[in-house]
Amino acid sequence: MKYLGAAYLVYLGTKALFSKKENLKFTEQQEENESIWTSFSSGVITNVLNPKVALFFISFFPQFINKENIDSVLPFFILGLTYSGLGIIWCFMLAYFSSMFSNKLKKSEKFNVLLNKFSSLIYILMGLKIALTKK
């Protein structure tokens, strides 16, 4: 079974390596009809239920608050809003520049060819690694 899987990966890699340029173009994916509100609420639920976020706030925030103000809610609120604001700015910038970069790369035929050749070599190398592994 291991050798069949390795052979299949090598086959996929060689097939992609020698494929024609016409097969390499990006195709537009159909957009899902999910509303903005559904996406937003899904993100909020994911972040609220993530225990790492609560642990971060509990362990990291108190060191930035004076000992005299540790019983007050205001410093925690200000730090939380600052953290959220910076996070929102960062995520918007990341999404904007990723979209811009992605659109430029999709239009570059040379990049598409290089990406296809690189990924096909990865498939071949993974197949060879699996075939040559003793366990």
The first five atom37 places (N, CA, C, CB, O) and aatype in JSON, in Angstrom:
{
  "aatype": [12, 11, 18, 10, 7, 0, 0, 18, 10, 19, 18, 10, 7, 16, 11, 0, 10, 13, 15, 11, 11, 6, 2, 10, 11, 13, 16, 6, 5, 5, 6, 6, 2, 6, 15, 9, 17, 16, 15, 13, 15, 15, 7, 19, 9, 16, 2, 19, 10, 2, 14, 11, 19, 0, 10, 13, 13, 9, 15, 13, 13, 14, 5, 13, 9, 2, 11, 6, 2, 9, 3, 15, 19, 10, 14, 13, 13, 9, 10, 7, 10, 16, 18, 15, 7, 10, 7, 9, 9, 17, 4, 13, 12, 10, 0, 18, 13, 15, 15, 12, 13, 15, 2, 11, 10, 11, 11, 15, 6, 11, 13, 2, 19, 10, 10, 2, 11, 13, 15, 15, 10, 9, 18, 9, 10, 12, 7, 10, 11, 9, 0, 10, 16, 11, 11],
  "atom_mask": [
    [1, 1, 1, 1, 1],
    [1, 1, 1, 1, 1],
    [1, 1, 1, 1, 1],
    [1, 1, 1, 1, 1],
    [1, 1, 1, 0, 1],
    [1, 1, 1, 1, 1],
    [1, 1, 1, 1, 1],
    [1, 1, 1, 1, 1],
    [1, 1, 1, 1, 1],
    [1, 1, 1, 1, 1],
    [1, 1, 1, 1, 1],
    [1, 1, 1, 1, 1],
    [1, 1, 1, 0, 1],
    [1, 1, 1, 1, 1],
    [1, 1, 1, 1, 1],
    [1, 1, 1, 1, 1],
    [1, 1, 1, 1, 1],
    [1, 1, 1, 1, 1],
    [1, 1, 1, 1, 1],
    [1, 1, 1, 1, 1],
    [1, 1, 1, 1, 1],
    [1, 1, 1, 1, 1],
    [1, 1, 1, 1, 1],
    [1, 1, 1, 1, 1],
    [1, 1, 1, 1, 1],
    [1, 1, 1, 1, 1],
    [1, 1, 1, 1, 1],
    [1, 1, 1, 1, 1],
    [1, 1, 1, 1, 1],
    [1, 1, 1, 1, 1],
    [1, 1, 1, 1, 1],
    [1, 1, 1, 1, 1],
    [1, 1, 1, 1, 1],
    [1, 1, 1, 1, 1],
    [1, 1, 1, 1, 1],
    [1, 1, 1, 1, 1],
    [1, 1, 1, 1, 1],
    [1, 1, 1, 1, 1],
    [1, 1, 1, 1, 1],
    [1, 1, 1, 1, 1],
    [1, 1, 1, 1, 1],
    [1, 1, 1, 1, 1],
    [1, 1, 1, 0, 1],
    [1, 1, 1, 1, 1],
    [1, 1, 1, 1, 1],
    [1, 1, 1, 1, 1],
    [1, 1, 1, 1, 1],
    [1, 1, 1, 1, 1],
    [1, 1, 1, 1, 1],
    [1, 1, 1, 1, 1],
    [1, 1, 1, 1, 1],
    [1, 1, 1, 1, 1],
    [1, 1, 1, 1, 1],
    [1, 1, 1, 1, 1],
    [1, 1, 1, 1, 1],
    [1, 1, 1, 1, 1],
    [1, 1, 1, 1, 1],
    [1, 1, 1, 1, 1],
    [1, 1, 1, 1, 1],
    [1, 1, 1, 1, 1],
    [1, 1, 1, 1, 1],
    [1, 1, 1, 1, 1],
    [1, 1, 1, 1, 1],
    [1, 1, 1, 1, 1],
    [1, 1, 1, 1, 1],
    [1, 1, 1, 1, 1],
    [1, 1, 1, 1, 1],
    [1, 1, 1, 1, 1],
    [1, 1, 1, 1, 1],
    [1, 1, 1, 1, 1],
    [1, 1, 1, 1, 1],
    [1, 1, 1, 1, 1],
    [1, 1, 1, 1, 1],
    [1, 1, 1, 1, 1],
    [1, 1, 1, 1, 1],
    [1, 1, 1, 1, 1],
    [1, 1, 1, 1, 1],
    [1, 1, 1, 1, 1],
    [1, 1, 1, 1, 1],
    [1, 1, 1, 0, 1],
    [1, 1, 1, 1, 1],
    [1, 1, 1, 1, 1],
    [1, 1, 1, 1, 1],
    [1, 1, 1, 1, 1],
    [1, 1, 1, 0, 1],
    [1, 1, 1, 1, 1],
    [1, 1, 1, 0, 1],
    [1, 1, 1, 1, 1],
    [1, 1, 1, 1, 1],
    [1, 1, 1, 1, 1],
    [1, 1, 1, 1, 1],
    [1, 1, 1, 1, 1],
    [1, 1, 1, 1, 1],
    [1, 1, 1, 1, 1],
    [1, 1, 1, 1, 1],
    [1, 1, 1, 1, 1],
    [1, 1, 1, 1, 1],
    [1, 1, 1, 1, 1],
    [1, 1, 1, 1, 1],
    [1, 1, 1, 1, 1],
    [1, 1, 1, 1, 1],
    [1, 1, 1, 1, 1],
    [1, 1, 1, 1, 1],
    [1, 1, 1, 1, 1],
    [1, 1, 1, 1, 1],
    [1, 1, 1, 1, 1],
    [1, 1, 1, 1, 1],
    [1, 1, 1, 1, 1],
    [1, 1, 1, 1, 1],
    [1, 1, 1, 1, 1],
    [1, 1, 1, 1, 1],
    [1, 1, 1, 1, 1],
    [1, 1, 1, 1, 1],
    [1, 1, 1, 1, 1],
    [1, 1, 1, 1, 1],
    [1, 1, 1, 1, 1],
    [1, 1, 1, 1, 1],
    [1, 1, 1, 1, 1],
    [1, 1, 1, 1, 1],
    [1, 1, 1, 1, 1],
    [1, 1, 1, 1, 1],
    [1, 1, 1, 1, 1],
    [1, 1, 1, 1, 1],
    [1, 1, 1, 1, 1],
    [1, 1, 1, 1, 1],
    [1, 1, 1, 1, 1],
    [1, 1, 1, 0, 1],
    [1, 1, 1, 1, 1],
    [1, 1, 1, 1, 1],
    [1, 1, 1, 1, 1],
    [1, 1, 1, 1, 1],
    [1, 1, 1, 1, 1],
    [1, 1, 1, 1, 1],
    [1, 1, 1, 1, 1],
    [1, 1, 1, 1, 1]
  ],
  "atom_positions": [
    [[0.84, -1.19, 0.0], [0.0, 0.0, 0.0], [0.88, 1.26, 0.0], [-0.95, 0.0, 1.22], [0.58, 2.25, -0.67]],
    [[1.97, 1.19, 0.77], [2.88, 2.33, 0.85], [3.46, 2.65, -0.53], [4.01, 2.05, 1.86], [3.54, 3.82, -0.92]],
    [[3.87, 1.63, -1.26], [4.49, 1.84, -2.56], [3.48, 2.31, -3.61], [5.16, 0.56, -3.03], [3.82, 3.06, -4.52]],
    [[2.24, 1.86, -3.46], [1.19, 2.36, -4.37], [0.95, 3.86, -4.14], [-0.12, 1.57, -4.16], [0.81, 4.62, -5.09]],
    [[0.91, 4.26, -2.87], [0.73, 5.67, -2.56], [1.9, 6.51, -3.04], [0.0, 0.0, 0.0], [1.72, 7.61, -3.57]],
    [[3.12, 5.99, -2.86], [4.31, 6.7, -3.32], [4.31, 6.81, -4.84], [5.59, 5.98, -2.84], [4.64, 7.86, -5.39]],
    [[3.94, 5.73, -5.51], [3.89, 5.75, -6.99], [2.84, 6.73, -7.48], [3.6, 4.33, -7.54], [3.04, 7.42, -8.48]],
    [[1.73, 6.8, -6.78], [0.67, 7.73, -7.18], [1.15, 9.18, -7.03], [-0.6, 7.5, -6.33], [0.88, 10.01, -7.89]],
    [[1.86, 9.49, -5.94], [2.38, 10.84, -5.77], [3.4, 11.19, -6.86], [3.02, 10.99, -4.39], [3.39, 12.3, -7.38]],
    [[4.27, 10.24, -7.2], [5.25, 10.48, -8.27], [4.52, 10.66, -9.59], [6.26, 9.31, -8.36], [4.91, 11.51, -10.4]],
    [[3.47, 9.86, -9.83], [2.68, 10.0, -11.06], [2.04, 11.39, -11.14], [1.59, 8.9, -11.12], [2.1, 12.04, -12.18]],
    [[1.41, 11.83, -10.04], [0.79, 13.16, -10.04], [1.83, 14.25, -10.3], [0.08, 13.43, -8.71], [1.57, 15.2, -11.04]],
    [[3.0, 14.11, -9.68], [4.05, 15.11, -9.86], [4.56, 15.16, -11.27], [0.0, 0.0, 0.0], [4.73, 16.24, -11.83]],
    [[4.81, 13.99, -11.88], [5.31, 13.99, -13.26], [4.23, 14.46, -14.23], [5.8, 12.59, -13.65], [4.53, 15.12, -15.23]],
    [[3.0, 14.12, -13.96], [1.9, 14.57, -14.83], [1.8, 16.1, -14.79], [0.54, 13.93, -14.4], [1.63, 16.73, -15.83]],
    [[1.9, 16.69, -13.6], [1.84, 18.14, -13.47], [3.09, 18.8, -14.03], [1.64, 18.54, -12.0], [3.02, 19.9, -14.58]],
    [[4.23, 18.14, -13.9], [5.49, 18.71, -14.37], [5.51, 18.88, -15.88], [6.66, 17.84, -13.93], [6.06, 19.85, -16.4]],
    [[4.91, 17.94, -16.58], [4.92, 17.98, -18.04], [3.59, 18.42, -18.64], [5.29, 16.63, -18.58], [3.35, 18.2, -19.83]],
    [[2.73, 19.04, -17.84], [1.44, 19.49, -18.36], [1.61, 20.75, -19.21], [0.45, 19.76, -17.21], [2.63, 21.44, -19.12]],
    [[0.62, 21.02, -20.03], [0.67, 22.17, -20.92], [0.34, 23.45, -20.17], [-0.29, 21.99, -22.1], [-0.27, 23.41, -19.11]],
    [[0.75, 24.57, -20.72], [0.53, 25.87, -20.09], [-0.96, 26.19, -19.94], [1.21, 26.97, -20.89], [-1.36, 26.87, -18.99]],
    [[-1.77, 25.71, -20.87], [-3.2, 26.03, -20.82], [-3.86, 25.45, -19.56], [-3.91, 25.49, -22.06], [-4.87, 25.98, -19.09]],
    [[-3.29, 24.4, -19.03], [-3.88, 23.76, -17.85], [-3.49, 24.44, -16.55], [-3.47, 22.31, -17.8], [-3.98, 24.07, -15.49]],
    [[-2.61, 25.44, -16.61], [-2.07, 26.03, -15.41], [-2.79, 27.28, -14.95], [-0.64, 26.35, -15.62], [-2.5, 27.8, -13.87]],
    [[-3.72, 27.78, -15.73], [-4.36, 29.05, -15.4], [-5.29, 28.92, -14.21], [-5.11, 29.59, -16.59], [-5.96, 27.9, -14.03]],
    [[-5.32, 29.99, -13.41], [-6.25, 30.03, -12.29], [-7.66, 30.18, -12.84], [-5.91, 31.18, -11.3], [-7.89, 30.91, -13.81]],
    [[-8.58, 29.51, -12.22], [-9.98, 29.67, -12.6], [-10.69, 30.4, -11.47], [-10.66, 28.31, -12.89], [-10.38, 30.21, -10.3]],
    [[-11.63, 31.2, -11.84], [-12.4, 31.94, -10.85], [-13.33, 30.98, -10.12], [-13.21, 33.08, -11.5], [-14.06, 30.21, -10.74]],
    [[-13.28, 31.05, -8.82], [-14.16, 30.21, -8.02], [-15.47, 30.95, -7.79], [-13.49, 29.82, -6.68], [-15.5, 32.17, -7.65]],
    [[-16.53, 30.19, -7.76], [-17.82, 30.81, -7.5], [-17.89, 31.19, -6.03], [-18.98, 29.86, -7.88], [-17.5, 30.43, -5.15]],
    [[-18.41, 32.38, -5.8], [-18.52, 32.86, -4.43], [-19.68, 32.17, -3.73], [-18.72, 34.39, -4.41], [-20.72, 31.88, -4.32]],
    [[-19.46, 31.91, -2.46], [-20.54, 31.35, -1.67], [-21.51, 32.46, -1.31], [-19.99, 30.65, -0.39], [-21.12, 33.63, -1.22]],
    [[-22.73, 32.11, -1.13], [-23.76, 33.1, -0.82], [-23.9, 33.32, 0.67], [-25.09, 32.67, -1.41], [-25.01, 33.53, 1.17]],
    [[-22.79, 33.28, 1.39], [-22.82, 33.49, 2.84], [-22.82, 35.0, 3.1], [-21.6, 32.8, 3.54], [-22.05, 35.75, 2.51]],
    [[-23.69, 35.42, 3.99], [-23.78, 36.85, 4.27], [-22.63, 37.31, 5.14], [-25.11, 37.17, 4.93], [-21.96, 36.5, 5.78]],
    [[-22.41, 38.6, 5.16], [-21.36, 39.18, 5.99], [-21.65, 38.92, 7.46], [-21.22, 40.7, 5.73], [-20.74, 38.64, 8.24]],
    [[-22.9, 38.99, 7.84], [-23.28, 38.77, 9.24], [-22.97, 37.34, 9.66], [-24.78, 39.06, 9.43], [-22.51, 37.12, 10.78]],
    [[-23.21, 36.37, 8.8], [-22.91, 34.97, 9.11], [-21.41, 34.78, 9.3], [-23.44, 34.05, 8.01], [-20.99, 34.1, 10.24]],
    [[-20.61, 35.37, 8.43], [-19.16, 35.27, 8.56], [-18.69, 35.93, 9.85], [-18.46, 35.92, 7.35], [-17.84, 35.38, 10.56]],
    [[-19.23, 37.11, 10.15], [-18.84, 37.84, 11.36], [-19.19, 37.05, 12.62], [-19.51, 39.22, 11.39], [-18.38, 36.91, 13.53]],
    [[-20.42, 36.54, 12.66], [-20.85, 35.81, 13.86], [-20.05, 34.51, 14.03], [-22.35, 35.5, 13.78], [-19.77, 34.11, 15.15]],
    [[-19.69, 33.87, 12.94], [-18.86, 32.67, 13.02], [-17.49, 33.0, 13.6], [-18.71, 32.03, 11.64], [-16.97, 32.26, 14.43]],
    [[-16.89, 34.12, 13.17], [-15.61, 34.56, 13.71], [-15.69, 34.91, 15.18], [0.0, 0.0, 0.0], [-14.79, 34.57, 15.95]],
    [[-16.76, 35.59, 15.58], [-16.94, 35.97, 16.99], [-17.07, 34.72, 17.86], [-18.17, 36.88, 17.16], [-16.44, 34.62, 18.91]],
    [[-17.9, 33.78, 17.43], [-18.09, 32.54, 18.21], [-16.78, 31.78, 18.33], [-19.17, 31.64, 17.56], [-16.45, 31.27, 19.4]],
    [[-16.02, 31.71, 17.24], [-14.74, 31.01, 17.27], [-13.79, 31.66, 18.26], [-14.11, 30.99, 15.88], [-13.13, 30.97, 19.04]],
    [[-13.71, 32.98, 18.26], [-12.8, 33.68, 19.16], [-13.27, 33.66, 20.6], [-12.62, 35.11, 18.71], [-12.44, 33.58, 21.52]],
    [[-14.56, 33.72, 20.83], [-15.07, 33.7, 22.2], [-14.84, 32.33, 22.83], [-16.57, 34.06, 22.23], [-14.54, 32.23, 24.02]],
    [[-14.99, 31.27, 22.05], [-14.82, 29.92, 22.57], [-13.35, 29.46, 22.59], [-15.64, 28.97, 21.75], [-13.07, 28.33, 23.0]],
    [[-12.44, 30.3, 22.14], [-11.02, 29.94, 22.11], [-10.4, 30.2, 23.49], [-10.27, 30.75, 21.0], [-10.31, 31.36, 23.9]],
    [[-9.98, 29.18, 24.21], [-9.44, 29.4, 25.56], [-8.09, 30.12, 25.56], [-9.3, 28.08, 26.27], [-7.7, 30.71, 26.57]],
    [[-7.36, 30.07, 24.44], [-6.06, 30.74, 24.39], [-6.2, 32.25, 24.54], [-5.36, 30.41, 23.08], [-5.33, 32.89, 25.12]],
    [[-7.26, 32.81, 24.03], [-7.47, 34.25, 24.13], [-7.67, 34.65, 25.59], [-8.69, 34.7, 23.28], [-7.06, 35.61, 26.06]],
    [[-8.49, 33.91, 26.31], [-8.72, 34.21, 27.73], [-7.44, 34.04, 28.52], [-9.83, 33.3, 28.3], [-7.13, 34.87, 29.38]],
    [[-6.69, 32.98, 28.26], [-5.42, 32.78, 28.97], [-4.43, 33.9, 28.68], [-4.81, 31.43, 28.58], [-3.68, 34.31, 29.56]],
    [[-4.42, 34.38, 27.45], [-3.54, 35.49, 27.09], [-3.89, 36.73, 27.91], [-3.64, 35.79, 25.59], [-3.0, 37.37, 28.48]],
    [[-5.17, 37.06, 27.96], [-5.57, 38.26, 28.7], [-5.33, 38.11, 30.2], [-7.05, 38.56, 28.45], [-4.89, 39.06, 30.85]],
    [[-5.6, 36.94, 30.74], [-5.41, 36.73, 32.17], [-3.93, 36.78, 32.56], [-6.02, 35.39, 32.6], [-3.58, 37.32, 33.61]],
    [[-3.08, 36.22, 31.73], [-1.66, 36.16, 32.1], [-0.86, 37.37, 31.65], [-1.05, 34.91, 31.52], [0.13, 37.72, 32.3]],
    [[-1.24, 38.01, 30.56], [-0.41, 39.06, 29.98], [-0.8, 40.46, 30.42], [-0.47, 38.97, 28.5], [0.07, 41.29, 30.67]],
    [[-2.08, 40.74, 30.51], [-2.53, 42.1, 30.79], [-2.17, 42.63, 32.18], [-4.0, 42.16, 30.63], [-1.77, 43.79, 32.28]],
    [[-2.29, 41.85, 33.24], [-2.05, 42.43, 34.57], [-0.66, 43.04, 34.75], [-2.24, 41.37, 35.61], [-0.51, 43.93, 35.59]],
    [[0.33, 42.62, 34.02], [1.65, 43.19, 34.21], [1.75, 44.63, 33.68], [2.68, 42.33, 33.52], [2.73, 45.31, 33.98]],
    [[0.78, 45.1, 32.91], [0.78, 46.46, 32.41], [-0.11, 47.4, 33.22], [0.35, 46.46, 30.96], [-0.33, 48.54, 32.82]],
    [[-0.63, 46.93, 34.32], [-1.52, 47.73, 35.15], [-0.85, 47.97, 36.5], [-2.9, 47.03, 35.34], [-0.29, 47.06, 37.11]],
    [[-0.92, 49.23, 36.95], [-0.34, 49.57, 38.26], [-1.03, 48.79, 39.36], [-0.46, 51.09, 38.52], [-2.21, 48.46, 39.26]],
    [[-0.28, 48.51, 40.41], [-0.83, 47.74, 41.54], [-1.97, 48.48, 42.21], [0.25, 47.44, 42.55], [-2.87, 47.86, 42.78]],
    [[-1.94, 49.81, 42.16], [-3.01, 50.6, 42.8], [-4.33, 50.47, 42.04], [-2.61, 52.07, 42.88], [-5.4, 50.59, 42.63]],
    [[-4.25, 50.22, 40.72], [-5.45, 50.16, 39.87], [-5.89, 48.74, 39.53], [-5.22, 50.93, 38.6], [-6.74, 48.55, 38.66]],
    [[-5.32, 47.76, 40.18], [-5.6, 46.37, 39.82], [-7.05, 45.97, 40.1], [-4.67, 45.45, 40.58], [-7.57, 45.04, 39.47]],
    [[-7.71, 46.66, 41.03], [-9.1, 46.33, 41.34], [-10.09, 47.04, 40.43], [-9.4, 46.69, 42.78], [-11.28, 46.73, 40.46]],
    [[-9.63, 47.97, 39.63], [-10.5, 48.73, 38.74], [-10.65, 48.01, 37.39], [-9.95, 50.15, 38.55], [-9.72, 47.35, 36.92]],
    [[-11.8, 48.17, 36.79], [-12.08, 47.56, 35.5], [-11.56, 48.43, 34.36], [-13.58, 47.32, 35.34], [-11.26, 47.91, 33.28]],
    [[-11.44, 49.72, 34.57], [-11.09, 50.67, 33.51], [-9.76, 50.35, 32.83], [-11.04, 52.06, 34.08], [-9.72, 50.35, 31.6]],
    [[-8.65, 50.09, 33.56], [-7.41, 49.79, 32.85], [-7.49, 48.53, 31.98], [-6.28, 49.63, 33.84], [-6.92, 48.49, 30.89]],
    [[-8.2, 47.52, 32.46], [-8.39, 46.31, 31.66], [-9.21, 46.61, 30.4], [-9.07, 45.2, 32.49], [-8.93, 46.09, 29.32]],
    [[-10.22, 47.44, 30.56], [-11.08, 47.83, 29.44], [-10.27, 48.6, 28.39], [-12.27, 48.68, 29.93], [-10.4, 48.34, 27.19]],
    [[-9.45, 49.55, 28.85], [-8.64, 50.35, 27.92], [-7.63, 49.47, 27.18], [-7.91, 51.47, 28.68], [-7.47, 49.6, 25.97]],
    [[-6.97, 48.58, 27.91], [-6.02, 47.67, 27.26], [-6.72, 46.73, 26.28], [-5.27, 46.86, 28.31], [-6.18, 46.45, 25.21]],
    [[-7.9, 46.25, 26.64], [-8.66, 45.38, 25.74], [-9.07, 46.1, 24.47], [0.0, 0.0, 0.0], [-8.98, 45.53, 23.38]],
    [[-9.54, 47.35, 24.6], [-9.91, 48.12, 23.41], [-8.69, 48.42, 22.54], [-10.6, 49.43, 23.81], [-8.77, 48.38, 21.31]],
    [[-7.56, 48.73, 23.18], [-6.33, 48.98, 22.43], [-5.92, 47.73, 21.66], [-5.19, 49.43, 23.37], [-5.58, 47.8, 20.48]],
    [[-5.95, 46.59, 22.34], [-5.6, 45.33, 21.7], [-6.54, 45.02, 20.53], [-5.63, 44.18, 22.73], [-6.1, 44.62, 19.46]],
    [[-7.83, 45.21, 20.75], [-8.82, 44.95, 19.69], [-8.63, 45.89, 18.51], [-10.24, 45.07, 20.24], [-8.67, 45.47, 17.36]],
    [[-8.43, 47.17, 18.81], [-8.23, 48.15, 17.74], [-7.01, 47.85, 16.89], [0.0, 0.0, 0.0], [-7.07, 47.91, 15.66]],
    [[-5.91, 47.54, 17.55], [-4.7, 47.2, 16.8], [-4.88, 45.91, 16.0], [-3.51, 47.05, 17.75], [-4.39, 45.79, 14.88]],
    [[-5.6, 44.96, 16.59], [-5.87, 43.71, 15.88], [-6.73, 43.93, 14.64], [0.0, 0.0, 0.0], [-6.48, 43.32, 13.6]],
    [[-7.73, 44.79, 14.76], [-8.6, 45.08, 13.62], [-7.82, 45.77, 12.51], [-9.79, 45.95, 14.05], [-7.95, 45.42, 11.34]],
    [[-7.01, 46.75, 12.88], [-6.19, 47.46, 11.89], [-5.24, 46.48, 11.19], [-5.37, 48.6, 12.55], [-5.12, 46.49, 9.97]],
    [[-4.59, 45.62, 11.98], [-3.67, 44.65, 11.41], [-4.38, 43.69, 10.45], [-2.98, 43.87, 12.52], [-3.87, 43.42, 9.36]],
    [[-5.54, 43.18, 10.85], [-6.27, 42.22, 10.01], [-6.75, 42.87, 8.72], [-7.45, 41.63, 10.78], [-6.7, 42.24, 7.66]],
    [[-7.23, 44.12, 8.79], [-7.65, 44.81, 7.57], [-6.47, 45.03, 6.63], [-8.29, 46.15, 7.91], [-6.6, 44.83, 5.42]],
    [[-5.33, 45.43, 7.18], [-4.15, 45.64, 6.34], [-3.69, 44.32, 5.72], [-3.01, 46.26, 7.16], [-3.35, 44.27, 4.54]],
    [[-3.69, 43.28, 6.5], [-3.28, 41.96, 6.01], [-4.2, 41.48, 4.89], [-3.27, 40.94, 7.16], [-3.73, 40.99, 3.87]],
    [[-5.5, 41.63, 5.08], [-6.46, 41.2, 4.07], [-6.32, 42.04, 2.79], [-7.89, 41.31, 4.6], [-6.36, 41.49, 1.69]],
    [[-6.16, 43.34, 2.94], [-6.04, 44.22, 1.77], [-4.8, 43.89, 0.95], [-6.02, 45.69, 2.21], [-4.89, 43.7, -0.26]],
    [[-3.64, 43.83, 1.61], [-2.41, 43.59, 0.88], [-2.31, 42.16, 0.36], [-1.22, 43.9, 1.77], [-1.7, 41.92, -0.68]],
    [[-2.9, 41.2, 1.06], [-2.93, 39.82, 0.56], [-3.77, 39.74, -0.7], [-3.49, 38.87, 1.64], [-3.4, 39.05, -1.65]],
    [[-4.9, 40.43, -0.71], [-5.76, 40.44, -1.89], [-5.05, 41.09, -3.07], [-7.08, 41.17, -1.59], [-5.11, 40.59, -4.19]],
    [[-4.38, 42.2, -2.8], [-3.66, 42.91, -3.86], [-2.54, 42.03, -4.43], [-3.08, 44.24, -3.31], [-2.38, 41.91, -5.64]],
    [[-1.77, 41.41, -3.54], [-0.66, 40.55, -3.95], [-1.18, 39.32, -4.7], [0.16, 40.11, -2.73], [-0.6, 38.93, -5.72]],
    [[-2.26, 38.73, -4.22], [-2.84, 37.56, -4.85], [-3.33, 37.87, -6.26], [-4.0, 37.03, -4.0], [-3.11, 37.07, -7.18]],
    [[-3.97, 39.01, -6.44], [-4.45, 39.38, -7.77], [-3.3, 39.58, -8.75], [-5.29, 40.66, -7.7], [-3.41, 39.21, -9.92]],
    [[-2.2, 40.16, -8.29], [-1.04, 40.34, -9.17], [-0.43, 38.99, -9.55], [0.02, 41.22, -8.49], [-0.02, 38.79, -10.69]],
    [[-0.36, 38.07, -8.58], [0.23, 36.77, -8.87], [-0.65, 35.94, -9.79], [0.47, 36.0, -7.58], [-0.13, 35.2, -10.63]],
    [[-1.96, 36.07, -9.66], [-2.86, 35.31, -10.53], [-2.73, 35.74, -11.99], [-4.3, 35.49, -10.08], [-2.94, 34.94, -12.9]],
    [[-2.37, 37.0, -12.21], [-2.24, 37.51, -13.57], [-0.89, 37.17, -14.19], [-2.44, 39.01, -13.58], [-0.73, 37.29, -15.41]],
    [[0.08, 36.76, -13.4], [1.42, 36.48, -13.89], [1.51, 35.04, -14.39], [2.47, 36.75, -12.79], [1.45, 34.09, -13.6]],
    [[1.67, 34.88, -15.71], [1.76, 33.55, -16.29], [3.07, 32.87, -15.88], [1.63, 33.61, -17.82], [3.11, 31.66, -15.66]],
    [[4.14, 33.65, -15.79], [5.44, 33.1, -15.41], [5.39, 32.53, -13.98], [6.54, 34.19, -15.51], [5.93, 31.46, -13.71]],
    [[4.73, 33.26, -13.09], [4.59, 32.77, -11.71], [3.78, 31.49, -11.66], [3.94, 33.84, -10.83], [4.11, 30.57, -10.92]],
    [[2.72, 31.42, -12.46], [1.88, 30.22, -12.48], [2.69, 29.0, -12.94], [0.68, 30.43, -13.41], [2.54, 27.92, -12.38]],
    [[3.54, 29.18, -13.95], [4.36, 28.08, -14.45], [5.36, 27.65, -13.37], [5.1, 28.48, -15.74], [5.53, 26.46, -13.12]],
    [[6.02, 28.63, -12.73], [6.99, 28.31, -11.68], [6.32, 27.62, -10.49], [7.7, 29.58, -11.21], [6.87, 26.67, -9.93]],
    [[5.15, 28.08, -10.11], [4.42, 27.47, -9.0], [4.04, 26.03, -9.33], [3.16, 28.29, -8.67], [4.14, 25.15, -8.48]],
    [[3.6, 25.79, -10.56], [3.23, 24.44, -10.96], [4.45, 23.52, -10.96], [2.58, 24.45, -12.35], [4.37, 22.39, -10.48]],
    [[5.57, 24.0, -11.48], [6.79, 23.17, -11.51], [7.27, 22.87, -10.08], [7.91, 23.88, -12.31], [7.66, 21.75, -9.78]],
    [[7.24, 23.87, -9.23], [7.67, 23.68, -7.84], [6.77, 22.68, -7.11], [7.68, 25.03, -7.1], [7.27, 21.78, -6.44]],
    [[5.46, 22.84, -7.24], [4.55, 21.93, -6.54], [4.64, 20.51, -7.1], [3.12, 22.44, -6.64], [4.5, 19.55, -6.35]],
    [[4.87, 20.37, -8.4], [5.02, 19.02, -8.96], [6.3, 18.37, -8.46], [5.02, 19.08, -10.49], [6.32, 17.16, -8.21]],
    [[7.38, 19.14, -8.3], [8.61, 18.58, -7.73], [8.4, 18.16, -6.27], [9.75, 19.62, -7.82], [8.96, 17.15, -5.83]],
    [[7.6, 18.92, -5.54], [7.3, 18.55, -4.15], [6.56, 17.21, -4.11], [6.45, 19.65, -3.47], [6.86, 16.36, -3.27]],
    [[5.6, 17.02, -5.01], [4.89, 15.74, -5.08], [5.85, 14.59, -5.36], [3.8, 15.79, -6.16], [5.78, 13.54, -4.72]],
    [[6.74, 14.78, -6.32], [7.7, 13.73, -6.66], [8.6, 13.42, -5.48], [8.54, 14.14, -7.88], [8.84, 12.25, -5.16]],
    [[9.11, 14.46, -4.82], [9.99, 14.25, -3.67], [9.26, 13.58, -2.51], [10.57, 15.58, -3.21], [9.84, 12.73, -1.82]],
    [[8.0, 13.94, -2.28], [7.23, 13.27, -1.23], [7.03, 11.79, -1.56], [5.86, 13.95, -1.04], [7.13, 10.94, -0.68]],
    [[6.75, 11.49, -2.81], [6.59, 10.1, -3.21], [7.87, 9.31, -3.03], [0.0, 0.0, 0.0], [7.84, 8.17, -2.55]],
    [[9.0, 9.9, -3.41], [10.28, 9.22, -3.23], [10.61, 9.04, -1.75], [11.39, 10.0, -3.92], [11.14, 8.0, -1.35]],
    [[10.31, 10.04, -0.95], [10.56, 9.94, 0.5], [9.75, 8.81, 1.11], [10.22, 11.27, 1.2], [10.27, 8.04, 1.92]],
    [[8.5, 8.71, 0.72], [7.63, 7.64, 1.25], [8.15, 6.27, 0.79], [6.16, 7.84, 0.78], [8.18, 5.32, 1.57]],
    [[8.56, 6.18, -0.47], [9.03, 4.89, -1.0], [10.32, 4.45, -0.34], [9.23, 4.99, -2.52], [10.54, 3.26, -0.14]],
    [[11.18, 5.4, 0.0], [12.49, 5.05, 0.56], [12.53, 4.96, 2.07], [13.49, 6.04, 0.1], [13.56, 4.59, 2.64]],
    [[11.42, 5.3, 2.74], [11.36, 5.2, 4.19], [11.2, 3.75, 4.6], [10.2, 6.04, 4.75], [10.4, 3.02, 4.01]],
    [[11.96, 3.31, 5.6], [11.95, 1.9, 5.97], [10.75, 1.49, 6.8], [13.19, 1.57, 6.73], [10.31, 0.35, 6.7]],
    [[10.19, 2.37, 7.6], [9.06, 1.99, 8.45], [7.76, 2.28, 7.78], [9.11, 2.7, 9.76], [6.7, 2.02, 8.36]]
  ]
}
